[in-house]
Amino acid sequence: MKEIRLRYAEEKDLDDMAIWFADEEVMYWSSGSHGETLFTREQLAERLATMNSLHSGRWWMIDVNEGAKGWRAIGRVTFRNYEPVVHAVTIGITIGNKEYWGQGYGSKAIRAFVDLLFRRYNLHRIQLDTFQDNIRAIRAYEKCGFKQEGKLRQSFWTTKGYQDRVIMGILRSDWERKQE
Ligand SMILES: CC(C)(COP(=O)(O)OP(=O)(O)OC[C@H]1O[C@@H](n2cnc3c(N)ncnc32)[C@H](O)[C@@H]1OP(=O)(O)O)[C@@H](O)C(=O)NCCC(=O)NCCS
């Protein structure tokens, strides 16, 4: 598998992101693909320009090392909803370049992001949610140490109808055990 790196999203990434987030298949798996989740380049640019603090969350690009061709962005990881008392955040991941699905790049990026967040932000807990049909995502998160913690029945609306929301989380203690 090729090397990956995470870096802050920049303006030059907007063209890639605009393609990924206008793709109905990518957006279905990312967030159920209802109309409000399809972003234009202008909407992405506005979000990027205003995100600087921990509280508003940040976007990191996932780059793959393509050797002589250099680094190529294949997706994005994000966090949101920083809870200062609990020291928790909610994360999300989208590999927007579909050629890279199912080859371990998502798990590799999730591991790198979890390491970065626990080390840099002194977090106690990282959580996320997805919907019941997204088995590939659930499996990728489990491989990285996330546990399924519960379900909110039919709380996710998708173009295939209502689905259960699967809540997953990893604690600092789970992560520390994996470092040993
Ligand atoms: C979800 C996502 C990040 C996962 O990354 P990935 O690189 O595709 O996944 P990985 O190859 O690292 O791991 C996927 C695992 O799921 C397994 N899997 C995939 N489809 C499966 C299925 N239908 N049933 C059972 N297991 C399945 C794979 O075999 C693999 O597990 P293994 O390594 O033990 O064999 C990526 O596919 C993606 O961005 N998808 C689109 C957006 C999305 O779903 N985002 C997450 C929203 S919460």
Ligand as a Chemical Component Dictionary entry (heavy atoms), coordinates in Angstrom:
data_LIG
# 
_chem_comp.id                   LIG 
_chem_comp.type                 NON-POLYMER 
_chem_comp.pdbx_formal_charge   0 
_chem_comp.three_letter_code    LIG 
# 
loop_
_chem_comp_atom.comp_id 
_chem_comp_atom.atom_id 
_chem_comp_atom.alt_atom_id 
_chem_comp_atom.type_symbol 
_chem_comp_atom.charge 
_chem_comp_atom.model_Cartn_x 
_chem_comp_atom.model_Cartn_y 
_chem_comp_atom.model_Cartn_z 
_chem_comp_atom.pdbx_ordinal 
LIG C1  C1  C 0 -15.731 4.321  4.542 1  
LIG C2  C2  C 0 -14.336 4.451  3.949 2  
LIG C3  C3  C 0 -13.589 5.599  4.649 3  
LIG C4  C4  C 0 -13.585 3.163  4.252 4  
LIG O1  O1  O 0 -12.309 3.233  3.670 5  
LIG P1  P1  P 0 -11.825 2.039  2.703 6  
LIG O2  O2  O 0 -10.419 2.318  2.340 7  
LIG O3  O3  O 0 -12.807 1.908  1.589 8  
LIG O4  O4  O 0 -11.982 0.778  3.664 9  
LIG P2  P2  P 0 -10.868 -0.288 4.111 10 
LIG O5  O5  O 0 -10.392 -1.001 2.878 11 
LIG O6  O6  O 0 -9.854  0.373  4.960 12 
LIG O7  O7  O 0 -11.724 -1.255 5.053 13 
LIG C5  C5  C 0 -12.990 -1.719 4.658 14 
LIG C6  C6  C 0 -13.279 -3.042 5.346 15 
LIG O8  O8  O 0 -14.671 -3.325 5.178 16 
LIG C7  C7  C 0 -14.811 -4.617 4.622 17 
LIG N1  N1  N 0 -16.032 -4.607 3.823 18 
LIG C8  C8  C 0 -16.318 -3.845 2.744 19 
LIG N2  N2  N 0 -17.564 -4.123 2.305 20 
LIG C9  C9  C 0 -18.071 -5.063 3.156 21 
LIG C10 C10 C 0 -19.304 -5.752 3.232 22 
LIG N3  N3  N 0 -20.298 -5.507 2.354 23 
LIG N4  N4  N 0 -19.474 -6.653 4.231 24 
LIG C11 C11 C 0 -18.491 -6.902 5.122 25 
LIG N5  N5  N 0 -17.290 -6.260 5.112 26 
LIG C12 C12 C 0 -17.091 -5.366 4.116 27 
LIG C13 C13 C 0 -13.538 -4.817 3.816 28 
LIG O9  O9  O 0 -13.315 -6.182 3.546 29 
LIG C14 C14 C 0 -12.502 -4.208 4.771 30 
LIG O10 O10 O 0 -12.233 -5.068 5.865 31 
LIG P3  P3  P 0 -10.944 -6.068 5.891 32 
LIG O11 O11 O 0 -9.742  -5.212 5.724 33 
LIG O12 O12 O 0 -11.035 -6.721 7.211 34 
LIG O13 O13 O 0 -11.108 -7.006 4.736 35 
LIG C15 C15 C 0 -14.374 4.712  2.398 36 
LIG O14 O14 O 0 -14.852 3.558  1.748 37 
LIG C16 C16 C 0 -15.237 5.904  2.032 38 
LIG O15 O15 O 0 -14.828 7.037  2.201 39 
LIG N6  N6  N 0 -16.471 5.633  1.524 40 
LIG C17 C17 C 0 -17.369 6.683  1.075 41 
LIG C18 C18 C 0 -17.825 7.643  2.180 42 
LIG C19 C19 C 0 -18.140 6.967  3.490 43 
LIG O16 O16 O 0 -18.739 5.913  3.579 44 
LIG N7  N7  N 0 -17.712 7.637  4.582 45 
LIG C20 C20 C 0 -17.948 7.190  5.937 46 
LIG C21 C21 C 0 -19.168 7.827  6.450 47 
LIG S1  S1  S 0 -19.397 7.471  8.164 48 
# 
loop_
_chem_comp_bond.comp_id 
_chem_comp_bond.atom_id_1 
_chem_comp_bond.atom_id_2 
_chem_comp_bond.value_order 
_chem_comp_bond.pdbx_ordinal 
LIG C1  C2  SING 1  
LIG C2  C3  SING 2  
LIG C2  C4  SING 3  
LIG C2  C15 SING 4  
LIG C4  O1  SING 5  
LIG O1  P1  SING 6  
LIG P1  O2  DOUB 7  
LIG P1  O3  SING 8  
LIG P1  O4  SING 9  
LIG O4  P2  SING 10 
LIG P2  O5  DOUB 11 
LIG P2  O6  SING 12 
LIG P2  O7  SING 13 
LIG O7  C5  SING 14 
LIG C5  C6  SING 15 
LIG C6  O8  SING 16 
LIG C6  C14 SING 17 
LIG O8  C7  SING 18 
LIG C7  N1  SING 19 
LIG C7  C13 SING 20 
LIG N1  C8  SING 21 
LIG N1  C12 SING 22 
LIG C8  N2  DOUB 23 
LIG N2  C9  SING 24 
LIG C9  C10 SING 25 
LIG C9  C12 DOUB 26 
LIG C10 N3  SING 27 
LIG C10 N4  DOUB 28 
LIG N4  C11 SING 29 
LIG C11 N5  DOUB 30 
LIG N5  C12 SING 31 
LIG C13 O9  SING 32 
LIG C13 C14 SING 33 
LIG C14 O10 SING 34 
LIG O10 P3  SING 35 
LIG P3  O11 DOUB 36 
LIG P3  O12 SING 37 
LIG P3  O13 SING 38 
LIG C15 O14 SING 39 
LIG C15 C16 SING 40 
LIG C16 O15 DOUB 41 
LIG C16 N6  SING 42 
LIG N6  C17 SING 43 
LIG C17 C18 SING 44 
LIG C18 C19 SING 45 
LIG C19 O16 DOUB 46 
LIG C19 N7  SING 47 
LIG N7  C20 SING 48 
LIG C20 C21 SING 49 
LIG C21 S1  SING 50 
# 
